[in-house]
Amino acid sequence: MTTRIVTGANGIKYITNEPFKPDYNTEAVLVEEMQRMAKRIEDLEMLLTIRAEQIVGLQDEIRNLTGEE
């Protein structure tokens, strides 16, 4: 039997001898949320790349209009 320290919903820590029982329903929801967040990050990184390319293009246009090299 293994003794574990567990934090309850009220934030209080207590000692238990009960084995850990994962909540697979909650885990599935968390995995789905992480997948949505990863997709959102990927989308934002793509948008950032596009905007950076647009900025570089505008800087080139400004250089061309002002005659700078």
PDB file of N, CA, C and O in Angstrom:
ATOM      1  N   MET A   1       0.847  -1.182   0.000  1.00  0.00           N
ATOM      2  CA  MET A   1       0.000   0.000   0.000  1.00  0.00           C
ATOM      3  C   MET A   1       0.892   1.245   0.000  1.00  0.00           C
ATOM      4  O   MET A   1       1.832   1.339   0.789  1.00  0.00           O
ATOM      5  N   THR A   2       0.600   2.178  -0.868  1.00  0.00           N
ATOM      6  CA  THR A   2       1.390   3.390  -1.003  1.00  0.00           C
ATOM      7  C   THR A   2       0.638   4.566  -0.381  1.00  0.00           C
ATOM      8  O   THR A   2      -0.560   4.741  -0.605  1.00  0.00           O
ATOM      9  N   THR A   3       1.347   5.355   0.390  1.00  0.00           N
ATOM     10  CA  THR A   3       0.761   6.553   0.981  1.00  0.00           C
ATOM     11  C   THR A   3       1.039   7.719   0.052  1.00  0.00           C
ATOM     12  O   THR A   3       2.166   7.910  -0.405  1.00  0.00           O
ATOM     13  N   ARG A   4      -0.007   8.503  -0.223  1.00  0.00           N
ATOM     14  CA  ARG A   4       0.136   9.665  -1.107  1.00  0.00           C
ATOM     15  C   ARG A   4      -0.391  10.897  -0.398  1.00  0.00           C
ATOM     16  O   ARG A   4      -1.248  10.807   0.481  1.00  0.00           O
ATOM     17  N   ILE A   5       0.132  12.047  -0.789  1.00  0.00           N
ATOM     18  CA  ILE A   5      -0.411  13.325  -0.334  1.00  0.00           C
ATOM     19  C   ILE A   5      -1.259  13.870  -1.462  1.00  0.00           C
ATOM     20  O   ILE A   5      -0.792  13.984  -2.595  1.00  0.00           O
ATOM     21  N   VAL A   6      -2.500  14.207  -1.162  1.00  0.00           N
ATOM     22  CA  VAL A   6      -3.461  14.661  -2.162  1.00  0.00           C
ATOM     23  C   VAL A   6      -3.974  16.029  -1.750  1.00  0.00           C
ATOM     24  O   VAL A   6      -4.187  16.287  -0.566  1.00  0.00           O
ATOM     25  N   THR A   7      -4.173  16.906  -2.727  1.00  0.00           N
ATOM     26  CA  THR A   7      -4.778  18.213  -2.466  1.00  0.00           C
ATOM     27  C   THR A   7      -6.250  18.126  -2.823  1.00  0.00           C
ATOM     28  O   THR A   7      -6.607  17.812  -3.959  1.00  0.00           O
ATOM     29  N   GLY A   8      -7.098  18.403  -1.852  1.00  0.00           N
ATOM     30  CA  GLY A   8      -8.535  18.349  -2.070  1.00  0.00           C
ATOM     31  C   GLY A   8      -9.039  19.559  -2.831  1.00  0.00           C
ATOM     32  O   GLY A   8      -8.286  20.500  -3.081  1.00  0.00           O
ATOM     33  N   ALA A   9     -10.315  19.536  -3.199  1.00  0.00           N
ATOM     34  CA  ALA A   9     -10.927  20.627  -3.952  1.00  0.00           C
ATOM     35  C   ALA A   9     -10.888  21.932  -3.167  1.00  0.00           C
ATOM     36  O   ALA A   9     -10.895  23.013  -3.757  1.00  0.00           O
ATOM     37  N   ASN A  10     -10.847  21.840  -1.857  1.00  0.00           N
ATOM     38  CA  ASN A  10     -10.813  23.036  -1.013  1.00  0.00           C
ATOM     39  C   ASN A  10      -9.390  23.551  -0.815  1.00  0.00           C
ATOM     40  O   ASN A  10      -9.186  24.551  -0.127  1.00  0.00           O
ATOM     41  N   GLY A  11      -8.400  22.874  -1.415  1.00  0.00           N
ATOM     42  CA  GLY A  11      -7.016  23.312  -1.325  1.00  0.00           C
ATOM     43  C   GLY A  11      -6.265  22.724  -0.147  1.00  0.00           C
ATOM     44  O   GLY A  11      -5.069  22.975   0.003  1.00  0.00           O
ATOM     45  N   ILE A  12      -6.935  21.951   0.691  1.00  0.00           N
ATOM     46  CA  ILE A  12      -6.294  21.361   1.865  1.00  0.00           C
ATOM     47  C   ILE A  12      -5.627  20.050   1.460  1.00  0.00           C
ATOM     48  O   ILE A  12      -6.211  19.233   0.748  1.00  0.00           O
ATOM     49  N   LYS A  13      -4.388  19.863   1.931  1.00  0.00           N
ATOM     50  CA  LYS A  13      -3.660  18.631   1.628  1.00  0.00           C
ATOM     51  C   LYS A  13      -3.980  17.592   2.696  1.00  0.00           C
ATOM     52  O   LYS A  13      -4.122  17.911   3.876  1.00  0.00           O
ATOM     53  N   TYR A  14      -4.088  16.350   2.255  1.00  0.00           N
ATOM     54  CA  TYR A  14      -4.322  15.266   3.194  1.00  0.00           C
ATOM     55  C   TYR A  14      -3.621  14.007   2.708  1.00  0.00           C
ATOM     56  O   TYR A  14      -3.250  13.898   1.539  1.00  0.00           O
ATOM     57  N   ILE A  15      -3.446  13.066   3.612  1.00  0.00           N
ATOM     58  CA  ILE A  15      -2.747  11.824   3.304  1.00  0.00           C
ATOM     59  C   ILE A  15      -3.780  10.736   3.047  1.00  0.00           C
ATOM     60  O   ILE A  15      -4.773  10.618   3.765  1.00  0.00           O
ATOM     61  N   THR A  16      -3.526   9.947   2.013  1.00  0.00           N
ATOM     62  CA  THR A  16      -4.438   8.849   1.698  1.00  0.00           C
ATOM     63  C   THR A  16      -3.648   7.598   1.363  1.00  0.00           C
ATOM     64  O   THR A  16      -2.518   7.672   0.882  1.00  0.00           O
ATOM     65  N   ASN A  17      -4.246   6.462   1.618  1.00  0.00           N
ATOM     66  CA  ASN A  17      -3.660   5.179   1.244  1.00  0.00           C
ATOM     67  C   ASN A  17      -4.371   4.582   0.038  1.00  0.00           C
ATOM     68  O   ASN A  17      -4.023   3.493  -0.420  1.00  0.00           O
ATOM     69  N   GLU A  18      -5.367   5.296  -0.475  1.00  0.00           N
ATOM     70  CA  GLU A  18      -6.121   4.806  -1.621  1.00  0.00           C
ATOM     71  C   GLU A  18      -5.271   4.900  -2.888  1.00  0.00           C
ATOM     72  O   GLU A  18      -4.539   5.871  -3.075  1.00  0.00           O
ATOM     73  N   PRO A  19      -5.367   3.901  -3.750  1.00  0.00           N
ATOM     74  CA  PRO A  19      -4.596   3.960  -5.001  1.00  0.00           C
ATOM     75  C   PRO A  19      -5.141   5.057  -5.918  1.00  0.00           C
ATOM     76  O   PRO A  19      -6.315   5.423  -5.856  1.00  0.00           O
ATOM     77  N   PHE A  20      -4.266   5.559  -6.754  1.00  0.00           N
ATOM     78  CA  PHE A  20      -4.669   6.591  -7.698  1.00  0.00           C
ATOM     79  C   PHE A  20      -5.575   5.986  -8.756  1.00  0.00           C
ATOM     80  O   PHE A  20      -5.251   4.955  -9.345  1.00  0.00           O
ATOM     81  N   LYS A  21      -6.705   6.624  -8.995  1.00  0.00           N
ATOM     82  CA  LYS A  21      -7.649   6.176 -10.023  1.00  0.00           C
ATOM     83  C   LYS A  21      -7.849   7.322 -11.010  1.00  0.00           C
ATOM     84  O   LYS A  21      -8.547   8.290 -10.705  1.00  0.00           O
ATOM     85  N   PRO A  22      -7.242   7.218 -12.186  1.00  0.00           N
ATOM     86  CA  PRO A  22      -7.379   8.311 -13.151  1.00  0.00           C
ATOM     87  C   PRO A  22      -8.821   8.471 -13.629  1.00  0.00           C
ATOM     88  O   PRO A  22      -9.555   7.493 -13.776  1.00  0.00           O
ATOM     89  N   ASP A  23      -9.202   9.698 -13.863  1.00  0.00           N
ATOM     90  CA  ASP A  23     -10.533  10.009 -14.390  1.00  0.00           C
ATOM     91  C   ASP A  23     -10.385  10.180 -15.901  1.00  0.00           C
ATOM     92  O   ASP A  23     -10.033  11.259 -16.378  1.00  0.00           O
ATOM     93  N   TYR A  24     -10.652   9.120 -16.643  1.00  0.00           N
ATOM     94  CA  TYR A  24     -10.413   9.140 -18.085  1.00  0.00           C
ATOM     95  C   TYR A  24     -11.363  10.074 -18.824  1.00  0.00           C
ATOM     96  O   TYR A  24     -11.009  10.583 -19.888  1.00  0.00           O
ATOM     97  N   ASN A  25     -12.544  10.309 -18.296  1.00  0.00           N
ATOM     98  CA  ASN A  25     -13.469  11.244 -18.939  1.00  0.00           C
ATOM     99  C   ASN A  25     -12.899  12.658 -18.901  1.00  0.00           C
ATOM    100  O   ASN A  25     -12.923  13.373 -19.903  1.00  0.00           O
ATOM    101  N   THR A  26     -12.386  13.056 -17.737  1.00  0.00           N
ATOM    102  CA  THR A  26     -11.776  14.377 -17.614  1.00  0.00           C
ATOM    103  C   THR A  26     -10.523  14.461 -18.473  1.00  0.00           C
ATOM    104  O   THR A  26     -10.269  15.481 -19.114  1.00  0.00           O
ATOM    105  N   GLU A  27      -9.745  13.391 -18.486  1.00  0.00           N
ATOM    106  CA  GLU A  27      -8.519  13.374 -19.274  1.00  0.00           C
ATOM    107  C   GLU A  27      -8.827  13.561 -20.758  1.00  0.00           C
ATOM    108  O   GLU A  27      -8.111  14.283 -21.451  1.00  0.00           O
ATOM    109  N   ALA A  28      -9.880  12.921 -21.249  1.00  0.00           N
ATOM    110  CA  ALA A  28     -10.248  13.048 -22.658  1.00  0.00           C
ATOM    111  C   ALA A  28     -10.617  14.493 -22.994  1.00  0.00           C
ATOM    112  O   ALA A  28     -10.244  15.003 -24.050  1.00  0.00           O
ATOM    113  N   VAL A  29     -11.349  15.147 -22.096  1.00  0.00           N
ATOM    114  CA  VAL A  29     -11.727  16.540 -22.320  1.00  0.00           C
ATOM    115  C   VAL A  29     -10.487  17.420 -22.351  1.00  0.00           C
ATOM    116  O   VAL A  29     -10.383  18.321 -23.184  1.00  0.00           O
ATOM    117  N   LEU A  30      -9.547  17.164 -21.450  1.00  0.00           N
ATOM    118  CA  LEU A  30      -8.319  17.959 -21.409  1.00  0.00           C
ATOM    119  C   LEU A  30      -7.477  17.741 -22.663  1.00  0.00           C
ATOM    120  O   LEU A  30      -6.881  18.688 -23.176  1.00  0.00           O
ATOM    121  N   VAL A  31      -7.423  16.522 -23.155  1.00  0.00           N
ATOM    122  CA  VAL A  31      -6.672  16.239 -24.385  1.00  0.00           C
ATOM    123  C   VAL A  31      -7.301  16.981 -25.563  1.00  0.00           C
ATOM    124  O   VAL A  31      -6.592  17.558 -26.388  1.00  0.00           O
ATOM    125  N   GLU A  32      -8.622  16.964 -25.639  1.00  0.00           N
ATOM    126  CA  GLU A  32      -9.299  17.698 -26.711  1.00  0.00           C
ATOM    127  C   GLU A  32      -9.004  19.185 -26.624  1.00  0.00           C
ATOM    128  O   GLU A  32      -8.767  19.831 -27.645  1.00  0.00           O
ATOM    129  N   GLU A  33      -9.016  19.731 -25.426  1.00  0.00           N
ATOM    130  CA  GLU A  33      -8.726  21.159 -25.253  1.00  0.00           C
ATOM    131  C   GLU A  33      -7.286  21.467 -25.649  1.00  0.00           C
ATOM    132  O   GLU A  33      -7.021  22.493 -26.276  1.00  0.00           O
ATOM    133  N   MET A  34      -6.361  20.594 -25.291  1.00  0.00           N
ATOM    134  CA  MET A  34      -4.963  20.809 -25.674  1.00  0.00           C
ATOM    135  C   MET A  34      -4.807  20.752 -27.189  1.00  0.00           C
ATOM    136  O   MET A  34      -4.022  21.510 -27.758  1.00  0.00           O
ATOM    137  N   GLN A  35      -5.541  19.864 -27.844  1.00  0.00           N
ATOM    138  CA  GLN A  35      -5.480  19.778 -29.306  1.00  0.00           C
ATOM    139  C   GLN A  35      -6.036  21.048 -29.947  1.00  0.00           C
ATOM    140  O   GLN A  35      -5.486  21.542 -30.931  1.00  0.00           O
ATOM    141  N   ARG A  36      -7.129  21.575 -29.387  1.00  0.00           N
ATOM    142  CA  ARG A  36      -7.684  22.840 -29.911  1.00  0.00           C
ATOM    143  C   ARG A  36      -6.685  23.985 -29.716  1.00  0.00           C
ATOM    144  O   ARG A  36      -6.504  24.821 -30.601  1.00  0.00           O
ATOM    145  N   MET A  37      -6.046  24.009 -28.554  1.00  0.00           N
ATOM    146  CA  MET A  37      -5.068  25.066 -28.282  1.00  0.00           C
ATOM    147  C   MET A  37      -3.870  24.953 -29.212  1.00  0.00           C
ATOM    148  O   MET A  37      -3.364  25.967 -29.693  1.00  0.00           O
ATOM    149  N   ALA A  38      -3.407  23.726 -29.475  1.00  0.00           N
ATOM    150  CA  ALA A  38      -2.277  23.524 -30.377  1.00  0.00           C
ATOM    151  C   ALA A  38      -2.627  23.994 -31.788  1.00  0.00           C
ATOM    152  O   ALA A  38      -1.802  24.616 -32.458  1.00  0.00           O
ATOM    153  N   LYS A  39      -3.846  23.699 -32.240  1.00  0.00           N
ATOM    154  CA  LYS A  39      -4.292  24.154 -33.562  1.00  0.00           C
ATOM    155  C   LYS A  39      -4.348  25.672 -33.609  1.00  0.00           C
ATOM    156  O   LYS A  39      -3.942  26.279 -34.600  1.00  0.00           O
ATOM    157  N   ARG A  40      -4.849  26.292 -32.539  1.00  0.00           N
ATOM    158  CA  ARG A  40      -4.934  27.761 -32.479  1.00  0.00           C
ATOM    159  C   ARG A  40      -3.537  28.380 -32.528  1.00  0.00           C
ATOM    160  O   ARG A  40      -3.322  29.376 -33.218  1.00  0.00           O
ATOM    161  N   ILE A  41      -2.601  27.799 -31.806  1.00  0.00           N
ATOM    162  CA  ILE A  41      -1.222  28.297 -31.820  1.00  0.00           C
ATOM    163  C   ILE A  41      -0.646  28.179 -33.222  1.00  0.00           C
ATOM    164  O   ILE A  41       0.014  29.097 -33.709  1.00  0.00           O
ATOM    165  N   GLU A  42      -0.895  27.046 -33.868  1.00  0.00           N
ATOM    166  CA  GLU A  42      -0.417  26.848 -35.244  1.00  0.00           C
ATOM    167  C   GLU A  42      -0.994  27.910 -36.170  1.00  0.00           C
ATOM    168  O   GLU A  42      -0.273  28.473 -36.994  1.00  0.00           O
ATOM    169  N   ASP A  43      -2.286  28.187 -36.040  1.00  0.00           N
ATOM    170  CA  ASP A  43      -2.939  29.209 -36.872  1.00  0.00           C
ATOM    171  C   ASP A  43      -2.346  30.593 -36.617  1.00  0.00           C
ATOM    172  O   ASP A  43      -2.117  31.358 -37.553  1.00  0.00           O
ATOM    173  N   LEU A  44      -2.099  30.907 -35.351  1.00  0.00           N
ATOM    174  CA  LEU A  44      -1.541  32.220 -35.011  1.00  0.00           C
ATOM    175  C   LEU A  44      -0.104  32.362 -35.511  1.00  0.00           C
ATOM    176  O   LEU A  44       0.300  33.436 -35.956  1.00  0.00           O
ATOM    177  N   GLU A  45       0.663  31.275 -35.437  1.00  0.00           N
ATOM    178  CA  GLU A  45       2.031  31.324 -35.961  1.00  0.00           C
ATOM    179  C   GLU A  45       2.031  31.550 -37.468  1.00  0.00           C
ATOM    180  O   GLU A  45       2.873  32.281 -37.990  1.00  0.00           O
ATOM    181  N   MET A  46       1.077  30.916 -38.175  1.00  0.00           N
ATOM    182  CA  MET A  46       0.968  31.113 -39.616  1.00  0.00           C
ATOM    183  C   MET A  46       0.599  32.570 -39.920  1.00  0.00           C
ATOM    184  O   MET A  46       1.162  33.185 -40.825  1.00  0.00           O
ATOM    185  N   LEU A  47      -0.341  33.106 -39.162  1.00  0.00           N
ATOM    186  CA  LEU A  47      -0.749  34.495 -39.349  1.00  0.00           C
ATOM    187  C   LEU A  47       0.414  35.450 -39.079  1.00  0.00           C
ATOM    188  O   LEU A  47       0.595  36.435 -39.796  1.00  0.00           O
ATOM    189  N   LEU A  48       1.192  35.157 -38.053  1.00  0.00           N
ATOM    190  CA  LEU A  48       2.360  35.978 -37.740  1.00  0.00           C
ATOM    191  C   LEU A  48       3.365  35.954 -38.883  1.00  0.00           C
ATOM    192  O   LEU A  48       3.948  36.986 -39.215  1.00  0.00           O
ATOM    193  N   THR A  49       3.570  34.803 -39.480  1.00  0.00           N
ATOM    194  CA  THR A  49       4.488  34.685 -40.614  1.00  0.00           C
ATOM    195  C   THR A  49       3.986  35.504 -41.800  1.00  0.00           C
ATOM    196  O   THR A  49       4.758  36.206 -42.453  1.00  0.00           O
ATOM    197  N   ILE A  50       2.691  35.409 -42.070  1.00  0.00           N
ATOM    198  CA  ILE A  50       2.101  36.170 -43.180  1.00  0.00           C
ATOM    199  C   ILE A  50       2.258  37.663 -42.942  1.00  0.00           C
ATOM    200  O   ILE A  50       2.645  38.402 -43.847  1.00  0.00           O
ATOM    201  N   ARG A  51       1.958  38.111 -41.720  1.00  0.00           N
ATOM    202  CA  ARG A  51       2.061  39.544 -41.405  1.00  0.00           C
ATOM    203  C   ARG A  51       3.507  40.026 -41.500  1.00  0.00           C
ATOM    204  O   ARG A  51       3.764  41.134 -41.971  1.00  0.00           O
ATOM    205  N   ALA A  52       4.445  39.201 -41.056  1.00  0.00           N
ATOM    206  CA  ALA A  52       5.860  39.573 -41.139  1.00  0.00           C
ATOM    207  C   ALA A  52       6.283  39.734 -42.596  1.00  0.00           C
ATOM    208  O   ALA A  52       7.020  40.659 -42.938  1.00  0.00           O
ATOM    209  N   GLU A  53       5.807  38.819 -43.459  1.00  0.00           N
ATOM    210  CA  GLU A  53       6.117  38.923 -44.883  1.00  0.00           C
ATOM    211  C   GLU A  53       5.498  40.187 -45.483  1.00  0.00           C
ATOM    212  O   GLU A  53       6.110  40.832 -46.335  1.00  0.00           O
ATOM    213  N   GLN A  54       4.294  40.542 -45.045  1.00  0.00           N
ATOM    214  CA  GLN A  54       3.651  41.763 -45.533  1.00  0.00           C
ATOM    215  C   GLN A  54       4.441  42.995 -45.095  1.00  0.00           C
ATOM    216  O   GLN A  54       4.593  43.941 -45.869  1.00  0.00           O
ATOM    217  N   ILE A  55       4.939  42.992 -43.875  1.00  0.00           N
ATOM    218  CA  ILE A  55       5.722  44.123 -43.372  1.00  0.00           C
ATOM    219  C   ILE A  55       6.997  44.277 -44.181  1.00  0.00           C
ATOM    220  O   ILE A  55       7.362  45.387 -44.568  1.00  0.00           O
ATOM    221  N   VAL A  56       7.674  43.169 -44.439  1.00  0.00           N
ATOM    222  CA  VAL A  56       8.906  43.223 -45.234  1.00  0.00           C
ATOM    223  C   VAL A  56       8.589  43.759 -46.631  1.00  0.00           C
ATOM    224  O   VAL A  56       9.350  44.564 -47.168  1.00  0.00           O
ATOM    225  N   GLY A  57       7.488  43.326 -47.218  1.00  0.00           N
ATOM    226  CA  GLY A  57       7.093  43.824 -48.536  1.00  0.00           C
ATOM    227  C   GLY A  57       6.823  45.319 -48.518  1.00  0.00           C
ATOM    228  O   GLY A  57       7.220  46.032 -49.439  1.00  0.00           O
ATOM    229  N   LEU A  58       6.151  45.801 -47.479  1.00  0.00           N
ATOM    230  CA  LEU A  58       5.878  47.238 -47.365  1.00  0.00           C
ATOM    231  C   LEU A  58       7.166  48.033 -47.162  1.00  0.00           C
ATOM    232  O   LEU A  58       7.318  49.131 -47.697  1.00  0.00           O
ATOM    233  N   GLN A  59       8.092  47.469 -46.383  1.00  0.00           N
ATOM    234  CA  GLN A  59       9.375  48.151 -46.194  1.00  0.00           C
ATOM    235  C   GLN A  59      10.117  48.257 -47.522  1.00  0.00           C
ATOM    236  O   GLN A  59      10.732  49.284 -47.810  1.00  0.00           O
ATOM    237  N   ASP A  60      10.061  47.205 -48.327  1.00  0.00           N
ATOM    238  CA  ASP A  60      10.701  47.246 -49.641  1.00  0.00           C
ATOM    239  C   ASP A  60      10.056  48.307 -50.534  1.00  0.00           C
ATOM    240  O   ASP A  60      10.751  49.034 -51.244  1.00  0.00           O
ATOM    241  N   GLU A  61       8.734  48.391 -50.495  1.00  0.00           N
ATOM    242  CA  GLU A  61       8.034  49.409 -51.281  1.00  0.00           C
ATOM    243  C   GLU A  61       8.448  50.806 -50.852  1.00  0.00           C
ATOM    244  O   GLU A  61       8.676  51.671 -51.698  1.00  0.00           O
ATOM    245  N   ILE A  62       8.547  51.036 -49.554  1.00  0.00           N
ATOM    246  CA  ILE A  62       8.955  52.349 -49.048  1.00  0.00           C
ATOM    247  C   ILE A  62      10.360  52.672 -49.518  1.00  0.00           C
ATOM    248  O   ILE A  62      10.632  53.798 -49.935  1.00  0.00           O
ATOM    249  N   ARG A  63      11.264  51.689 -49.457  1.00  0.00           N
ATOM    250  CA  ARG A  63      12.628  51.916 -49.929  1.00  0.00           C
ATOM    251  C   ARG A  63      12.635  52.278 -51.418  1.00  0.00           C
ATOM    252  O   ARG A  63      13.369  53.170 -51.843  1.00  0.00           O
ATOM    253  N   ASN A  64      11.823  51.586 -52.193  1.00  0.00           N
ATOM    254  CA  ASN A  64      11.757  51.868 -53.633  1.00  0.00           C
ATOM    255  C   ASN A  64      11.211  53.267 -53.897  1.00  0.00           C
ATOM    256  O   ASN A  64      11.708  53.967 -54.779  1.00  0.00           O
ATOM    257  N   LEU A  65      10.186  53.685 -53.135  1.00  0.00           N
ATOM    258  CA  LEU A  65       9.592  55.015 -53.342  1.00  0.00           C
ATOM    259  C   LEU A  65      10.523  56.147 -52.904  1.00  0.00           C
ATOM    260  O   LEU A  65      10.517  57.231 -53.487  1.00  0.00           O
ATOM    261  N   THR A  66      11.320  55.878 -51.871  1.00  0.00           N
ATOM    262  CA  THR A  66      12.218  56.923 -51.368  1.00  0.00           C
ATOM    263  C   THR A  66      13.580  56.888 -52.035  1.00  0.00           C
ATOM    264  O   THR A  66      14.405  57.770 -51.801  1.00  0.00           O
ATOM    265  N   GLY A  67      13.829  55.875 -52.868  1.00  0.00           N
ATOM    266  CA  GLY A  67      15.100  55.774 -53.562  1.00  0.00           C
ATOM    267  C   GLY A  67      16.208  55.205 -52.701  1.00  0.00           C
ATOM    268  O   GLY A  67      17.377  55.274 -53.082  1.00  0.00           O
ATOM    269  N   GLU A  68      15.875  54.651 -51.562  1.00  0.00           N
ATOM    270  CA  GLU A  68      16.910  54.064 -50.704  1.00  0.00           C
ATOM    271  C   GLU A  68      17.286  52.687 -51.225  1.00  0.00           C
ATOM    272  O   GLU A  68      16.495  52.014 -51.886  1.00  0.00           O
ATOM    273  N   GLU A  69      18.461  52.301 -50.925  1.00  0.00           N
ATOM    274  CA  GLU A  69      18.947  50.954 -51.322  1.00  0.00           C
ATOM    275  C   GLU A  69      18.801  50.020 -50.187  1.00  0.00           C
ATOM    276  O   GLU A  69      19.147  48.845 -50.306  1.00  0.00           O
TER     277      GLU A  69
END
